[in-house]
Amino acid sequence: MATSLKLDETLKGRVQHLASVRRRSAHWIMREAIQQYVEREERRESFKRDALRAWDHYQASGRHVTAEDADAWLVKLENGEDADPPKCRS
């Protein structure tokens, strides 16, 4: 599917320069940029949905891990210890 993009002359020149340096077409550069942007934003939206679900779950249950417990667990993992995750509190 063909799509048109209107770029100002400065941005168009930058894309053309980068395409030349990379030995790619300007079309390839723009497609790659759009693909990377969409993938990044999809991951961001997924992260946001997960965070909101976790917040809703916390609000409903009150179950949580303290920062101190989480930090102590991470220190053990960093030191190569095989540590179980901390228990949730209510």
N, C-alpha and C positions, 0 to 999 in steps of 0.2 A: 504494500500500500504506500503510495507516495504521499508525503507530507511536506509542506513548505514551512520554512523557518525564516523569519525576518531578523537579520542580525545587523547591528550598526557596523559601520565600516571598520572601526577599531577592532571589535571582536572578530569580525570576518577575517581581517588581516592576521590576527593572532592564530586563528584556527588554520588558515592557509600556511602560515609560517611553521606551526607545529607539524602539520601534515607533511610539509617538505622535509623538515628535519627528521621525522620518523619514517619517511619514505612510505607514506600511506596517503590515501585520498582524504580530502576534507570531509567527504561523506562518511568515511570510516571513523574519523576522529569524532564527529558529531554523534554518530550512532553509538560508539563506545561510551562517550560521555553520558548520553541519555540512559543507556543501559545501566551503567554504574550508579547513576543518580537514583534511578527507579529501585534498583536492588537495595541501596543504602536506606532509602526512605521506607521501603517495605519492611526491612529489618527494624527500623526505628518504630514503626507503627506496631509491629509484633511485640517489641519490647514494652511499649506503652500499654498494649492490651494485657500482657502478662502482669505488669505492675499493677494495673487497675484490678485485675482478678485477684491478685495476692492481697491487695488492700481490702477488697470486699470480703475475702475470706478471713482476714484478720479482724475486720469490724464485726463479722458474724460470730467468730469463735473466740477471739481474744488470745489465741495461741501465737506465741512469738519466741524468738531466741534473742537474748540480750547481745549487745555489741561486744561486751566483755567475753561472753561464752563463745561467740563466733570468732573473735580475735584469738582466744586461747586455742581453739580448734585449728585455726589456720596456721598458727605458730608451730603446732605439732606436725601438721602436714608439711610445712616448709622444712622442718628438721628431719623429714623422712620417716616419721612415725606413722604407723597404721592406726589412725584414731577414728573412732566413730563420731559422727556429727553430734553436736549438742542436742539435748532433749528440749522439746518445746515446753514453754511455760504457759500457764493460763492466766 
